[in-house]
Amino acid sequence: MILAITKELEDEGIHLLDITRFSEGILTPDGVLTKNKPTEDEWKDIAFGWKIAKEIGRLDIGQTVVVKNQAVMAVEAIEGTDEAIKRGGRLAGKGSVVVKVSKPNQDMRFDVPVIGLNTLKAMIEVSARVLAIEAKNSIILNRDKIIEESKKAGIAIVGYGG
């Protein structure tokens, strides 16, 4: 429906702009955002998960994967990010790594990847250890609160660019 409305607007000469163009202050910055930092093995899981997440995004399946020891525990599908985290975390046990990316052809005019407090709660519920979210192409809602809560939970949050 949104795409149909967008097409109608464009047919009338009205072009919608990428919202990240005006959202620089709220976009996820590059680098480790928390005092907790990923271990060397977790960095390997981030890099591994990044490739998988980008591929499932390209296939328009989902945008999030849960990995541990360079093995995929869950791939996000229709259930959404938080449920994929819970499913993958239950399979992985303590210490999983969650990677969320934008799709290669993501329509950033109105569909920017977002994580919020519910995402962090899902990670805490399954004792996940790291969240890597695409830098400059995603938003962390309530960023200060999420960083504060992640510190208490021992979770590292990383803005990652592949």
Helices and strands as residue ranges (DSSP letters): H 2-11, G 19-22, G 24-26, E 31-32, H 40-58, E 64-68, E 71-75, H 81-92, E 97-100, E 114-115, H 117-125, E 130-134, E 139-140, H 143-153, E 156-160
